[in-house]
Amino acid sequence: MTSKITSDNISPEAEKDCRLCPRLAAYRDQNRAEHPDWFNGAVASFGPPTARLLIVGLAPGVTGANRTGRPFTGDYAGDLLYATLAKFAFSHGDYGQHANDGLQMTDSMISNAVRCVPPQNKPTSLEINQCRPFLQARIAALPNLKAILTLGKIAHDSTIKALGGRLKDYSFAHGAVHQLGGYHIVNSYHCSRYNTNTGRLTTPMFEDVFAAVRALLPPLA
């Protein structure tokens, strides 16, 4: 088992107007021109720095986190995720689909493999690689971290690479649990509307993953 990664002096959060990926920056500029009241920036992680659980998604949704400024907030994926977090005591307060609803994460944090909204929800390999140092720094900045829940294969692959693992040794599969870098890596299909509408992911399937995570992380006294 390898040792936990270090931050290497990289910030765990990108600047709101990050320009590292020209295509993503241009897409944000386009959205800002069309919707000046939206957040339209690199979306920071949400949750306390004492979290034992880090949830890693793909990227902000254009009318979700890119609009509201908080991960998984304001779209269907967030409806399912935050309801499940509450059911398993990883959040408290009411989820109101906006960043000022007063909801707080409990012993958990939500982040994304890519911090800026990509066109058609599809970041390129170069953009995923460009954003990975923020994910590495985010992981390293959580001293109590024990488990990482990856939502979808892109989030899983980027997390494995962030931890220095080889993808062939850690295949993504819904419900799988891997050990890498001193962490439990738990896989789930992404909680997108497409996955739930097609039956690829059902609410019971998603809850089963969170039950497995909760078994790994008993509630704090």
N, C-alpha and C positions, 0 to 999 in steps of 0.2 A: 504494500500500500504506500502510495507516494504521500509526501507531506503537503499540507495546505499551502495554497499559493499566497504570494505577497502582492501588495498593491503596486509596487515599483513606482510610487509617487504619482500615479495617474488618478485623477478624480473619478469617483464612482458615478458621477453624473455629468452628462454633456451640458454645455452652455445652451440656453434656450434657442439661440440663433446659430447653432452649430452649422458650419459650412463644409465639413469634411467630405461630404458626399454631394457633389454638384447636382445630381439628378433629384435627390431628396430635398435639397435646399430650394431648387427651382419649383418643385411641387408645392412646398410650403409657401413660397412666395405667391404662387398662383392661387392657393387657397386663401391666403391673407388678403389678396386683392378682391376676391369674390366674397369672402366672409371676414371682414375686419374685426368682428366681435368675437371670433373664435380664438382659442389659445394659439394654434399654429406655430408650434415650436417643438424642440426635443423634450419629450415627456420624462420627468424625473420619476424615480421609484417612489413607492408609497408604502410606508410602514415604519416601525420603530427600529433603531439601530441595534436593539437587543434581540431581534428576531432569531428564532431557531429554524424557521422555515422561510425559504425564498422561493417564490413562484415566478417562473420565467415564461413569458409569452413570446409571441413573434414580434409584433410591432404595433404602434398605435393605429386604431381604426380612424378613417378620415372623419366620420361623423361621431365617433366615440371619443377616445382620449385626445385626438388631435383637436377636437372641438372643446372638450371640457378641461384638458390639462392634467387629468389623473388617469393612471392606467386602468383599462377595462371599464371606464365610466361613461355611460351614456349610450351604450349599444347592447344588443342582445347578449353578446358574450359576457358582458359585465353582469347582466341580470342573473344569469346562471351561476357565474363564479361567485359573486358576492352573496347570493342566497346560500350557496354551499359552504362558503367560509363561515357564515353565521351559524349554520346548522352544526358545524363541527367546532364551534367556539374559537375560530381564528379571527373573528372580528366582533365588534359590538357597536350598537347604534343602528339607526335605520339608514338603509341605502336609498338615496333619493335621486340617483342618476345625475348628480352634479357634484363638483369638487367641494362645495361648501355645505354638504348635507350633514356634517358632524360625525360621519362614520369614522371609526378608528380600527386599525388592525391590531390584533392581539397575538403577540409572539410570532408574527409573520409579516412578510414584505412582498410586494408585487413589483416586478420589473419586466423589461423586455430585452430580447436579444438585439433588436434594432430600435433606437430611441425616437426616430422620426418616422412619420407616416410615409409608406411607399405607395406609388401608384398601383391600383388594383390589388393592394395587399400583398405585393410580390417584390420583396427586396432582392437585389442581385447578390451573387456570391461575394463580389467585391465590397458591397455595402455591409453585408453581414460581417465580413472580416474587418472592415474599417471600424465597426462599432464594438467589436469584441473586447478591446482593452477596457471599455467602460464596464462590461459585464465582469471581466476578471477583477477589476478594482472593486466593484460592488460586492462580489463574493468575499474578497479579502477584507473588506471593511466591516464585516459582520462577525464579531468575535465569538458569538454564541451559536453560529450557524451549524446545524446538524443535518438538515435535509433540504434538497432542492427538487421542486416539482416542475417538470418541464412540460409545457403545453404544446404538443406537436413536435414533429421531427426536426424542424429547423431550430427551434429552441433547444431541443435535446442535443443536436449535433454541435451547436455553438457552445453549449455548456460543457460538453465533453472536451472540445478543443480548448476551451478556456482553462480547464483543469489539467491540460496536458495529456489527455487520453487519446487513444486511437479508436476511430469510429468502428472499426471491424471488431473490436473487443467489447463494444457497448452498443449493441443493436437496439434501436428504438422499437418498443412494442407496448401497446396500451396495458397498463397495470404492472409493467416490469419494474423491478427494483435493482439498481446496480450499486456497487460500492466503488468510489473513486475519490482520491484526494482527502480521505477522512470524512466524506459525506455520503449519505444515502441519496442516490439519484432516482427519483420516481417518475415514471412516464405516464402521460395521459394524452389522448387525442385532444386537440384544441377544442374549446367550448364555443366554437363559432356557430352561427345560425345554419350555415351550410351543413356542418357535421351533424347537428341535431335534426335538421329537416330531413336529411337522407337516412337517418337511423344509425349512422356510423358511431355516434356517441349518444347515449341516452342518459337521462338524469340518474337512474340507478347505477349505471356504469361509472359516471363521474363521482357519485357519492361513494362508491366502493373504493375508488382511488384515495379519496380523502379519509376514509375509514382506515386504510392502510397507513397513510401518513400520520394520522392521530395515534395509531398503535405504536409507531416509531417515536412519537413525541407526546408522551403523556402530559396532561395539563399541569402547569406549574402550580405548586402549592400556594 
